Amino acid sequence: MLPASVTVDPAFVVGPVRRRTFGSFVEHLGRCVYSGIHDPEHPSADADGFRGDVIELTRELGVSTVRYPGGNFVSGYRWEDAIGPVEQRPSRLDLAWHSTEPNLVGVDEFMRWAAKAGVEPMMAVNLGTRGVAEALDLLEYCNVPGGTEWSDRRRANGAAEPYRVKMWCLGNEMDGPWQIGHKTAEEYGRLAAETARAMRMIDPNLELVVCGSSSSAMPTFGDWERVVLAETYEHVDHISAHAYYWEQDGDLASFLASAVDMDHFIESVAATADAVRAAGKHDKRIHISFDEWNVWYQQRAESKPPSGDDWPVAPVLLEDRYDVADAVVVGNLLISLLRHTDRVHAASLAQLVNVIAPIMTEPGGRIWKQTIFHPFALTSKHAQGEVLRLAVDSPLVDTVRFGAVPALDAVATHDAETGDVVILATNRSVTDDVALDVDLRGFPGLQLVEALTLSNPDLRWSATADDDSSVAPRANTTAKVADDRAHAELPPVSWSILRLGRA
């Protein structure tokens, strides 16, 4: 058993737990929208065709924001196609995913779904095939009370009150050659700056997200952020980061250490943003919207779009079935996001339903939770107050991609109102238990409220519609608190949450 120690102290505050860290993502991709959130023939569907069971699990997942409508999809999207009478809406080719978009769900439907699910909408505008004028039209449609062409059309379509969308993404992954309307950093930075400036003429209080790199492995990573922010710094609030992780070549040890790459990504983007701030003599600080992140097996057959003359509606795409190891990595990535709460002000797990998602559905049928559902839901529910930086002393484990990394990765939160402390911990060792010792002298008198661990000897276990609970997090009976110290044994390849409070 590997010994590891953690010291928790109320003075080591990183920043507040931000509810927007627990965002998600709905894109018109595969079955995320059609037979995902929208399935009029389902027994639980409401008058708008939205599945009630999906809304229920979205609430249980603890989702705060939902980014919409893409993703790669947005760079070819004509949002006007999906407003007004449904029977009059045109179908369009979706070039991003070689599919047909029927436009049965659009801005108004999504806003109604968001209200029912209790989430904040986060809209993206098309800066691939469109530009400033179309972004302004969409903003007018969403946020202006009335008296103009687009606001009055919204009112005529049944929404008398404006949606007042606060957060807007200025395009999507414009650094990627796969993106429709891909641009150089200079081209995109100029367009984003002009779009942001114009949007603020309508509403100066918007929060705007400019596109950062779609991966830290991009050849333009770092320089892209520098050039784009040099153009847009005074006009935007956040820069995006996107990252997906998967087990490459069966290298489980490196996969379990994926948060090392996320840490590097966040810290590199923050450093670049601060360098632009210094060079431009700006007062404000740019923060990060990590608005696409997850485990995604991009080389599997289910991630290959249709081709040729096959342009189906809502094909089965990107429907990864997640196992125990995937859930442990997702839990660890949440630890990384929280650890950087001083710079990461928003994040979106991509995506919500069916497409690389924590929630799976059968068309017209059953629904179930994937393994990755659990660490996200528990972290969103119990991480409250302030994030604390921990002093961690852990033995190292060797990885091919990242070298030697700590076997234990952890973060803590402290709710000053209740006094509760939550410790989130991942054992990244493939073979050894970790004997965790936590110094709680900074919080005298705490007692153990609950300790849960997600692990299983069968790391390849995946949930199905028949069984999504037999490998859910279980009580960790080794966890104890005495004399202002907590102890727990963490099995290999595991994610745990320890909740501490006062009697």
Stockholm file with secondary structure:
# STOCKHOLM 1.0

chainA/1-503         MLPASVTVDPAFVVGPVRRRTFGSFVEHLGRCVYSGIHDPEHPSADADGFRGDVIELTRELGVSTVRYPGGNFVSGYRWEDAIGPVEQRPSRLDLAWHSTEPNLVGVDEFMRWAAKAGVEPMMAVNLGTRGVAEALDLLEYCNVPGGTEWSDRRRANGAAEPYRVKMWCLGNEMDGPWQIGHKTAEEYGRLAAETARAMRMIDPNLELVVCGSSSSAMPTFGDWERVVLAETYEHVDHISAHAYYWEQDGDLASFLASAVDMDHFIESVAATADAVRAAGKHDKRIHISFDEWNVWYQQRAESKPPSGDDWPVAPVLLEDRYDVADAVVVGNLLISLLRHTDRVHAASLAQLVNVIAPIMTEPGGRIWKQTIFHPFALTSKHAQGEVLRLAVDSPLVDTVRFGAVPALDAVATHDAETGDVVILATNRSVTDDVALDVDLRGFPGLQLVEALTLSNPDLRWSATADDDSSVAPRANTTAKVADDRAHAELPPVSWSILRLGRA
#=GR chainA/1-503 SS CEEEEEECCTTCEEEECCGGGGEEECCSSTTSTBTTTBCTTSTTBCTTSBBHHHHHHHHHHTCCEEEESCSGGGGGCCGGGGSSCGGGCCCEEETTTTEEECCSSCHHHHHHHHHHHTCEEEEEECCSSCCHHHHHHHHHHHHCCSSSHHHHHHHHTTCCSCCCCCEEEESSCTTCTTSTTCCCHHHHHHHHHHHHHHHHHHCTTCEEEECCCSCTTSTTTTHHHHHHHHHHGGGCSEEEEEEEECCGGGCHHHHHTHHHHHHHHHHHHHHHHHHHHHHHTCSSCCEEEEEEEEECCTTSGGGCCCCTTCCCSSCCCSCCCCCHHHHHHHHHHHHHHHHTTTTEEEEEEECSBSSSCSEEECTTSCEEECTTHHHHHHHHHHCCSEEECCEEECCEEEETTTEEEESEEEEEEECTTTCCEEEEEEECCSSCCEEEEEECTTSTTCEEEEEEEECCSCTTCCCCSSCSSTTSCEECTTCEEETTEEEEEECSSEEEEEEEECC
#=GC SS_cons         CEEEEEECCTTCEEEECCGGGGEEECCSSTTSTBTTTBCTTSTTBCTTSBBHHHHHHHHHHTCCEEEESCSGGGGGCCGGGGSSCGGGCCCEEETTTTEEECCSSCHHHHHHHHHHHTCEEEEEECCSSCCHHHHHHHHHHHHCCSSSHHHHHHHHTTCCSCCCCCEEEESSCTTCTTSTTCCCHHHHHHHHHHHHHHHHHHCTTCEEEECCCSCTTSTTTTHHHHHHHHHHGGGCSEEEEEEEECCGGGCHHHHHTHHHHHHHHHHHHHHHHHHHHHHHTCSSCCEEEEEEEEECCTTSGGGCCCCTTCCCSSCCCSCCCCCHHHHHHHHHHHHHHHHTTTTEEEEEEECSBSSSCSEEECTTSCEEECTTHHHHHHHHHHCCSEEECCEEECCEEEETTTEEEESEEEEEEECTTTCCEEEEEEECCSSCCEEEEEECTTSTTCEEEEEEEECCSCTTCCCCSSCSSTTSCEECTTCEEETTEEEEEECSSEEEEEEEECC
//
